[in-house]
Amino acid sequence: MSIKFRLPHDVLSRRRLLALLARVPVLAALVPGVRAFAARHPPGLDAHARRTVTAVVDLMLPRDDLPGGLALRIDQGLIASADDGMRRSLAEAVAWLDARARAKHAADFLALDAAAREGVLRAALVSDDDGAGAIAHTLRDRAFMLYYTDKTVMAAFPYTAPPQPEGFPDFQEAPK
């Protein structure tokens, strides 16, 4: 037995409601739910934040015997794979790095020389301010994961399979 519900004719249908809202787009800006939705779904990172993430990746993964993080486009992979929460965290981290640079009398993090950038980044890694340490560690971990899973970097290492199931039997000893 099925039960059918009928709505009174004076209730707006979904189609009529959408048509009404389309005619008055200003109403959408006034609705608190729309503002909350926009806050939960921030736009992508701005150009300054992207350049700062690029500079941080360059500091963390410089070129040596292997290609650097920038050559492998790790910065772009980080930004492209960032979800809303990570983009928000990256924006907060960039603001923290810029504020720390301003304390050193620079316009922003990018205006610092390489040594000063490294000092600010090291300070972020040990800081509890506004979660700077957490986002610096997250950024580092994601960048390193992307870097060390890149086929170019993996090809430079002699092993061809994961160390499991035997693992590393001497893991408690210092590296040799």
C-alpha positions as CSV (number, residue, x, y, z in Angstrom):
1,M,0.0,0.0,0.0
2,S,1.5,3.3,-1.0
3,I,0.7,6.6,0.6
4,K,0.6,9.7,-1.6
5,F,1.1,13.1,-0.2
6,R,-0.3,16.2,-1.9
7,L,1.1,19.6,-1.3
8,P,-1.3,22.5,-1.1
9,H,-1.3,24.6,-4.3
10,D,-0.1,27.7,-2.5
11,V,3.3,26.1,-1.7
12,L,6.0,27.1,-4.1
13,S,7.4,24.3,-6.2
14,R,11.1,23.9,-6.4
15,R,11.0,25.0,-10.0
16,R,9.2,28.2,-9.1
17,L,11.5,28.9,-6.2
18,L,14.6,28.6,-8.4
19,A,13.0,30.8,-11.0
20,L,12.3,33.4,-8.4
21,L,15.8,33.3,-7.0
22,A,17.3,33.5,-10.6
23,R,15.3,36.8,-11.1
24,V,16.6,38.3,-7.8
25,P,20.3,37.3,-7.6
26,V,20.9,39.8,-4.8
27,L,18.8,37.7,-2.5
28,A,21.4,34.9,-2.7
29,A,24.0,37.2,-1.3
30,L,21.8,38.0,1.7
31,V,21.1,34.4,2.6
32,P,23.4,33.3,5.4
33,G,23.5,29.7,4.1
34,V,25.1,30.9,0.9
35,R,27.7,32.8,2.8
36,A,28.4,29.8,4.9
37,F,28.7,27.6,1.7
38,A,31.2,30.1,0.2
39,A,33.3,30.1,3.4
40,R,33.5,26.3,3.3
41,H,34.4,26.3,-0.4
42,P,37.1,28.9,-0.8
43,P,38.5,29.8,-4.2
44,G,41.9,28.6,-5.3
45,L,45.1,30.1,-4.0
46,D,46.0,33.5,-5.3
47,A,49.1,34.2,-7.3
48,H,51.2,35.3,-4.3
49,A,50.3,32.2,-2.3
50,R,51.2,30.0,-5.3
51,R,54.5,31.7,-5.7
52,T,55.2,31.3,-2.0
53,V,54.4,27.6,-2.1
54,T,56.7,27.3,-5.0
55,A,59.5,29.0,-3.0
56,V,58.9,26.7,0.0
57,V,59.1,23.6,-2.2
58,D,62.3,24.9,-3.8
59,L,63.8,25.3,-0.3
60,M,62.6,21.9,0.9
61,L,63.6,19.9,-2.3
62,P,66.5,21.7,-4.0
63,R,68.3,20.2,-7.0
64,D,71.3,18.1,-6.2
65,D,72.1,14.7,-7.7
66,L,68.4,14.3,-8.4
67,P,66.1,16.8,-10.0
68,G,64.7,19.4,-7.6
69,G,61.1,19.7,-6.6
70,L,60.4,22.5,-9.1
71,A,61.9,20.5,-12.0
72,L,59.4,17.7,-11.1
73,R,56.6,20.3,-10.7
74,I,55.9,19.2,-7.1
75,D,54.7,22.6,-6.2
76,Q,52.0,22.4,-9.0
77,G,51.0,18.9,-7.9
78,L,50.6,20.1,-4.3
79,I,48.4,23.0,-5.3
80,A,46.4,21.0,-7.8
81,S,45.7,18.2,-5.3
82,A,44.8,20.5,-2.4
83,D,41.3,20.2,-1.1
84,D,39.4,23.1,0.4
85,G,40.9,22.5,3.9
86,M,44.4,22.3,2.5
87,R,44.0,25.5,0.4
88,R,42.7,27.3,3.5
89,S,45.7,26.0,5.5
90,L,48.1,26.9,2.7
91,A,46.7,30.5,2.6
92,E,47.1,30.7,6.4
93,A,50.6,29.4,6.2
94,V,51.5,32.0,3.6
95,A,50.0,34.7,5.8
96,W,52.1,33.4,8.7
97,L,55.3,33.3,6.6
98,D,54.6,36.8,5.3
99,A,54.0,38.1,8.8
100,R,57.3,36.6,10.0
101,A,59.1,38.2,7.1
102,R,57.6,41.6,7.9
103,A,59.0,41.2,11.4
104,K,62.4,40.9,9.7
105,H,61.5,44.2,7.8
106,A,60.8,42.5,4.5
107,A,57.6,43.1,2.4
108,D,56.8,39.4,2.5
109,F,58.3,35.9,2.5
110,L,59.3,36.2,-1.2
111,A,61.2,39.4,-0.5
112,L,63.7,37.6,1.8
113,D,66.9,36.1,0.6
114,A,67.4,32.3,0.6
115,A,69.0,32.2,4.0
116,A,66.3,34.3,5.6
117,R,63.6,32.2,3.9
118,E,65.1,29.1,5.3
119,G,65.2,30.6,8.8
120,V,61.6,31.6,8.6
121,L,60.6,28.2,7.4
122,R,62.6,26.5,10.2
123,A,60.7,28.8,12.6
124,A,57.4,27.6,11.1
125,L,58.3,24.0,11.6
126,V,58.8,24.4,15.3
127,S,56.1,27.0,15.9
128,D,52.7,26.5,17.6
129,D,51.4,29.9,16.3
130,D,48.1,29.6,14.4
131,G,49.0,26.0,13.5
132,A,52.1,27.2,11.5
133,G,54.1,24.1,12.6
134,A,51.3,21.7,11.7
135,I,50.8,23.2,8.2
136,A,54.6,23.4,7.6
137,H,54.9,19.7,8.5
138,T,51.8,18.8,6.3
139,L,53.3,20.8,3.4
140,R,56.6,19.1,3.9
141,D,55.1,15.6,4.2
142,R,52.9,16.1,1.1
143,A,55.8,17.5,-0.9
144,F,58.1,14.7,0.1
145,M,55.5,12.1,-0.7
146,L,55.0,13.5,-4.2
147,Y,58.7,13.8,-4.7
148,Y,59.7,10.3,-3.6
149,T,56.9,8.6,-5.5
150,D,57.9,10.4,-8.7
151,K,59.1,7.8,-11.2
152,T,62.3,9.8,-11.9
153,V,63.3,9.8,-8.3
154,M,62.2,6.2,-7.7
155,A,64.4,5.1,-10.6
156,A,67.5,6.6,-8.8
157,F,67.2,4.1,-5.9
158,P,68.4,0.6,-6.1
159,Y,65.5,-1.2,-4.7
160,T,62.6,-2.3,-6.9
161,A,60.0,-3.5,-4.3
162,P,58.8,-2.3,-0.9
163,P,60.8,-3.6,2.0
164,Q,57.8,-5.5,3.4
165,P,57.1,-8.2,4.6
166,E,60.6,-8.5,6.0
167,G,60.8,-4.8,6.8
168,F,63.9,-3.3,8.2
169,P,65.2,-5.7,10.9
170,D,67.8,-3.1,12.1
171,F,65.5,-0.2,12.3
172,Q,66.3,0.5,16.0
173,E,70.0,1.0,15.1
174,A,71.5,4.2,13.9
175,P,71.9,4.5,10.1
176,K,75.2,3.2,8.7
